[in-house]
Amino acid sequence: MIVITGATGNIGRALTGRLHGHGHDTLAVVRRPADDLGSPYAPADFDEPRTIGALLSPGDRLFLNSGIWPGFVDAHRAVIDLAAEAGVAQIVAVSVRDAAPGARLGMGMHGLIDAHLRKSGVPYAILQPSGFMQTLPRDFHDGTMYGSYGHTPVNYIDTRDIADVAAALLTSPVGPGRDYLLTGPPSLSHSAIAGQVAEVLGREVRYVNLSVPEMAAHLERQGIPQPFAGELAELQAETGDGSWAPTTGVVEEVTGRAPRTWQAFLTDHKHAFA
């Protein structure tokens, strides 16, 4: 069986639909009823890791993914330990590009989990994607995106491509433990992304670049408290320093096809921007 945590998120929902739709034996892990998934599901919660562990059996494949919250690291490490005790055959986990212990915010949190998984003894695949295209409609919700990324290209990937990579790994023979740096189509600056969105929507869309202090103040006005607002503004500037511009061929290597293009994503998500 393939047990899918985070099944109602962007990646998990796409993965569940792809696997169940192709006849694979899946179990979606959800916090509340999710009949719209169209696949078998069971209630469990990362806040109580043993509820997830109770769903695992020897030989299962586990897709490990969730949003980030204060107990995120401890909960994921506990589920990894429970999966090892259960004798699962593989864990495919979603991390983030440049994840490392001690890094900023989610990259540091994911780095701790990744390190724990590598030492768990369970065969693993750690997916380390660049930015999610699916976050952009929220960022451009009023036609303007503010950021401290600068004007250097930054890579984004369609979360459906992450799901497709996960599906391929979860249904293929288990290979040696490996990190997979996942990137999308050629990287664009945020001003160029705004131009692409504007072309699809047929109206003005713009990116406004702010200094780190200006962006931190902007985030505070949006309700994000310090020190997180400052950390997030710094992280955007670091992401925009050119280090997130290079792309890899990993999506095509694993799935046999190139990542979805910007045009494909924007056409499919035009309603979300509108």
N, C-alpha and C positions, 0 to 999 in steps of 0.2 A: 504494500500500500504506500501511496505517496501522501504524506501528511503536510498540509500547507498552512502555516501560520501567516497572520496578516492577510487573510484571504479576501477581505473586503476593501483593501487598499488598491491603488492603481496597478501595482505589479501583481499582487496576489489575485485580484479579480481576473486579470488577463490570463494568468497562469492557470487558474482553476478552470476557466472556460476552455482553454486550449487542451489541457490534459483530459478533462472529463469528456469534452466533445470528441476526442479521439479514442474513447473507450478505455482509458486508463483508470485503475482503481484508486480513487482519491478520497481524502477526507479533509474538508476545510475546517480550520479552527477559528471560531468566532466568539465574540463576547456576548452577542445577542442574536436572536433568530435572524437568518439571512436566506429566506426562501427564494429571493431574487437571484441567488447565485446559480440556481439550477443544478446543483450537485449536492451530494451528501455532506452534512456538516455536523459538528459537535461543539457544544459550549465549553470553553476553557479560557483561562486568563493568565497573561504573563505575570500579573500581580500575585498569582498563586501558581508558581511553576509546576507543582506536582499535578495540577489539573491537566496540563499539557503532557507531562511525562506519562500519565495514566493512559493516554491515547496511543502510545508508541509500543511497538512489538518488534521482536527480532527480525532483521531483514528489511524493515521499513526504510523508506527514504524520507528525510525531513527537509522541508523548505523553511528556513529560519529568517523571519523578517517582521518588523513592526516599526511603528513610529517611535520617536525618542521622548522619554519622560525621565524624571529624576531617578527612578529605580531601574532604568533601562539596562545598564551594564550588569548589575547583579542578577536580574531576571534572566537575561540571555545566557549568562554563564551557568546559571542553575539549570536551565533547560538543556544546555549542551551536556552537562554532567548526567542528567537524567536520561538523555538519549544514549549516551555511552553505556549506562547501566542497562538500558533496555536492549542493547545490541543492534542498534540501527545500522544499516549498511552504508549510509552516506548522509552528510549534512551539506546542503547547498545554502549558503548564507549571503544575504545582501549587506554589503558594507558601503564604503564610499571611496572615491579616488583620494589618494594620499593619506589614507587612514594610518595612524600610528599613535601609540601611547604617548601622551604629552602634547599632542597636537590640539588645535583649538576646537572647542565645542564638539559637534558630532563626530569630527574626524578623530579626535582623541578618544571618545567613548567607543566608537567602532574599533579603533586600534586595540583597545583592551580586550574586546570580545574576540577579535580576530586572533590575537595572540593566544587566548585561552583555547580557542577551537583548534589551532595548530598543534597544541600540546595534548589534546584530549584523547588521542589515539583513534578517533573516528575518521574514516576517509572523508575528505572535505573538498568543497569548491567554494572559494570566497569571491563573490562578484563585487568588483570595485568600480561602479559606474561614475561617470561625470555628472554634471547637473541634469535634473529631470526637466524635459520640455513641458511636462504636465503642470509644473509650478508657474509657468509663464502667464497663463490667463489671470491668475490671481495677482501677479506682479503688475500687469498692465490693466488692472480692472477699471481704471478711470481714463484709460488712454495714455497714461504717463507712467513710466517706470523710473523710480529713483534708485540709485546705487552708487557704490564707490569702487566699481570694477575698473574704471578707467576706460580706455578705448582700444585695448588689446583683445583679440579674439579669445573667447572662452567656449569650451565644448559643452554641448548638451546632447542628451540621448532620449529617445522616445522610450517610456517605461515599458511599452509593449515589446521592444527589442530585448530588454532585460528579462522579461517573462519568457520570451522565446529561447534565450540562452539557457535559462534555468530549466525549461521544459526539456531541451535537448540533453542537458547533463543528468537530469533526473530519470531519463528513460533510456540512457545508454549504459553500457558496462561501466562500472565504477573504475575510474582511473586514479593515478597518484594524486595526492593533495596538491592543489595549485591555486594561486590567485589569478583572477581574470580581470584585467583592466579593460573596462567596456567604455567605448566612446561611440558617439553618433556620427552624423555626416560632418563635412568640413566645418571647422569652428568659425564663428562669426563674432564680431564685436556686438555689444548690446545696442549700439546705434543701428547697426546693420540688421539685427534681429527686429528692432522696431520698424525698420523699413519693410521687412518681409511681412510683418503682421499688418502694417498699413496697406500693403498691396492687396492682401487677401480680403481685408475688411472694407477697403474702399473709403477709408477715412484717415484722418491724421492720427498717428501714434508716434510717441517720441520717448527717447531715453534721456534722462537728465543725470549727468554725472556730478557727484558731490565729493567733497573731501571727506576723509574719515571722520573728523569731528562733526561736520555738517550731517553726514549720514547717521551718525550715532544720535544726534539731536533729533533728526527726522524719525528714527525708529522709536525714540522715547515718546515723541508726540503720538505715535501709533499705539502706545501702551506697552512697549517692551522696556522693562526696567534695566537700569545699570546693575551689574557690569555687562550684562548680556548684550545690550545695544552696542556698546563699544566693541565688544568681542566680535559681534557679527559684522560690523562695519570694517574692522580690521581683516576679518576673514575674506570679505568680498574683495578688498584691495589685494590681498595675497593671491586669491584665485585669479584676479585680473592682471597678475604680473607676468603673464606669458606661460606659466607652468601648466595651465589647463588648456592650452591651445593644441598641443600635439594630439594626433589621433592614432588608434591602433586598428589592426585588422581582425580583432578577436571575435567580434560579432559574426563576421562572415566565416571565420575559421570554424566556429562552433555550429552555426545554423546553416551554413551553405549559401547565405545571401547577404548582401550589403545592408547596413542599417537603414532604417526609414529616413527619407529625405525631409528637409524642412518643409517643402511644399506639401508632401504627404501628411505630415503632422498638422500643419496649419489648415489644410483643407478639411481634415477629419475633425478638427477641434474649433472650427470657425464659430460655432454656436457658443462655446465656452468664453471666447473673447468678446463676443457680442453681448 
